[in-house]
Amino acid sequence: MADDGNDFVRSMSIATSGLRAQAGRMRVISENIANADSTAQTAGGDPYRRKIPTFTSELDRTLDAKVVALGRVATDPTAFRIKHDPGNPAADAAGDVKYPNVNSLVEMTDMRDAQRSYEANLNIISATRRMVQRTLDILKS
Amino acid sequence: MSINDLPVLSALRTKMQWHQERQRVLSENVANSDTPNFKPHDLVEPQFDKTGASAGPTGALAMMRTSTSHIAAAGAGGQTFDPDHKEKFQTRPAGNSVNLEDQMLKASANQMDYAAVTSLYSKSLHLLKTAIGKA
């Protein structure tokens, strides 16, 4: 093998790319939750539209391995929630207010999933670290 | 005869390299556990014959680089062990078939096997030290 011992470093770099991608996903989810009730600035305008994080697998040439990266952040095209509230400054002529198409239950589920994937990547890093430690222990004996 | 020629040690070293490479493959799987259309990979365990030389399906031919300025072969480049295609498939709607529990199990098994191999390696070195009367 050309790059002795480099595989461990690569394993940890790949897992780090996973951590970074999941952290980016958490950022998008928290943006959605924070804006769950953000209505439009102008009367009758469109409120905050839910964002969806996407993942892409790309080849890292320096690592020569498939790392994961946060791809384009897409927007959710589903319909907004409409509430009748004529007193609201964002209400249109009919007195309807558009609320964001964010479902906090869906966001919570998504957040749990992100957390689980993050933990899995952390597990890989600590397992790899223990393996490196075992290699170094050969020297000590 | 150098220490590298001992069949026991070279077999153990091959096994250690296999575990290293497998760890990389597993971390790739876990990192891509949410990527659409990603299929997990694994490596075939190396088989050893009586002399300690690796026999069986290991040692796939690597693409040769005729010039140092060439880009290394993409994808499975640098991989010296055969990929295992006998993966159980449980594909999710997004086309991703990584089972996180399965991968965690494999990673911990890989780690424990590696620990066993390294302790065998250091025990073998200890044996050599005893033979030359320094232990």
HADDOCK unambig.tbl for C-alpha pairs under 7 A between the chains (distance, minus, plus):
assign (segid A and resid 1 and name CA) (segid B and resid 80 and name CA) 6.99 0.50 0.50
assign (segid A and resid 7 and name CA) (segid B and resid 20 and name CA) 5.75 0.50 0.50
assign (segid A and resid 7 and name CA) (segid B and resid 21 and name CA) 5.95 0.50 0.50
assign (segid A and resid 7 and name CA) (segid B and resid 24 and name CA) 6.10 0.50 0.50
assign (segid A and resid 8 and name CA) (segid B and resid 20 and name CA) 6.22 0.50 0.50
assign (segid A and resid 8 and name CA) (segid B and resid 24 and name CA) 6.83 0.50 0.50
assign (segid A and resid 10 and name CA) (segid B and resid 24 and name CA) 6.51 0.50 0.50
assign (segid A and resid 11 and name CA) (segid B and resid 23 and name CA) 6.39 0.50 0.50
assign (segid A and resid 11 and name CA) (segid B and resid 24 and name CA) 4.35 0.50 0.50
assign (segid A and resid 11 and name CA) (segid B and resid 27 and name CA) 5.63 0.50 0.50
assign (segid A and resid 14 and name CA) (segid B and resid 27 and name CA) 6.28 0.50 0.50
assign (segid A and resid 14 and name CA) (segid B and resid 28 and name CA) 6.04 0.50 0.50
assign (segid A and resid 14 and name CA) (segid B and resid 31 and name CA) 6.50 0.50 0.50
assign (segid A and resid 15 and name CA) (segid B and resid 27 and name CA) 5.72 0.50 0.50
assign (segid A and resid 15 and name CA) (segid B and resid 31 and name CA) 5.49 0.50 0.50
assign (segid A and resid 17 and name CA) (segid B and resid 31 and name CA) 6.88 0.50 0.50
assign (segid A and resid 18 and name CA) (segid B and resid 31 and name CA) 4.27 0.50 0.50
assign (segid A and resid 18 and name CA) (segid B and resid 32 and name CA) 6.96 0.50 0.50
assign (segid A and resid 55 and name CA) (segid B and resid 34 and name CA) 6.77 0.50 0.50
assign (segid A and resid 55 and name CA) (segid B and resid 35 and name CA) 5.09 0.50 0.50
assign (segid A and resid 56 and name CA) (segid B and resid 35 and name CA) 5.75 0.50 0.50
assign (segid A and resid 57 and name CA) (segid B and resid 32 and name CA) 6.70 0.50 0.50
assign (segid A and resid 57 and name CA) (segid B and resid 35 and name CA) 6.36 0.50 0.50
assign (segid A and resid 64 and name CA) (segid B and resid 74 and name CA) 6.90 0.50 0.50
assign (segid A and resid 64 and name CA) (segid B and resid 77 and name CA) 6.82 0.50 0.50
assign (segid A and resid 65 and name CA) (segid B and resid 75 and name CA) 6.82 0.50 0.50
assign (segid A and resid 66 and name CA) (segid B and resid 28 and name CA) 6.31 0.50 0.50
assign (segid A and resid 67 and name CA) (segid B and resid 28 and name CA) 6.60 0.50 0.50
assign (segid A and resid 67 and name CA) (segid B and resid 31 and name CA) 6.88 0.50 0.50
assign (segid A and resid 68 and name CA) (segid B and resid 31 and name CA) 6.10 0.50 0.50
assign (segid A and resid 68 and name CA) (segid B and resid 32 and name CA) 5.68 0.50 0.50
assign (segid A and resid 120 and name CA) (segid B and resid 30 and name CA) 6.80 0.50 0.50
assign (segid A and resid 121 and name CA) (segid B and resid 30 and name CA) 6.32 0.50 0.50
assign (segid A and resid 121 and name CA) (segid B and resid 31 and name CA) 6.39 0.50 0.50
assign (segid A and resid 124 and name CA) (segid B and resid 27 and name CA) 6.26 0.50 0.50
assign (segid A and resid 124 and name CA) (segid B and resid 107 and name CA) 6.98 0.50 0.50
assign (segid A and resid 127 and name CA) (segid B and resid 108 and name CA) 6.94 0.50 0.50
assign (segid A and resid 127 and name CA) (segid B and resid 111 and name CA) 6.33 0.50 0.50
assign (segid A and resid 131 and name CA) (segid B and resid 111 and name CA) 6.13 0.50 0.50
assign (segid A and resid 131 and name CA) (segid B and resid 114 and name CA) 6.81 0.50 0.50
assign (segid A and resid 131 and name CA) (segid B and resid 115 and name CA) 6.89 0.50 0.50
assign (segid A and resid 134 and name CA) (segid B and resid 115 and name CA) 6.13 0.50 0.50
assign (segid A and resid 134 and name CA) (segid B and resid 118 and name CA) 6.54 0.50 0.50
assign (segid A and resid 135 and name CA) (segid B and resid 118 and name CA) 6.52 0.50 0.50
assign (segid A and resid 138 and name CA) (segid B and resid 118 and name CA) 6.72 0.50 0.50
assign (segid A and resid 138 and name CA) (segid B and resid 122 and name CA) 5.34 0.50 0.50
assign (segid A and resid 141 and name CA) (segid B and resid 122 and name CA) 6.66 0.50 0.50
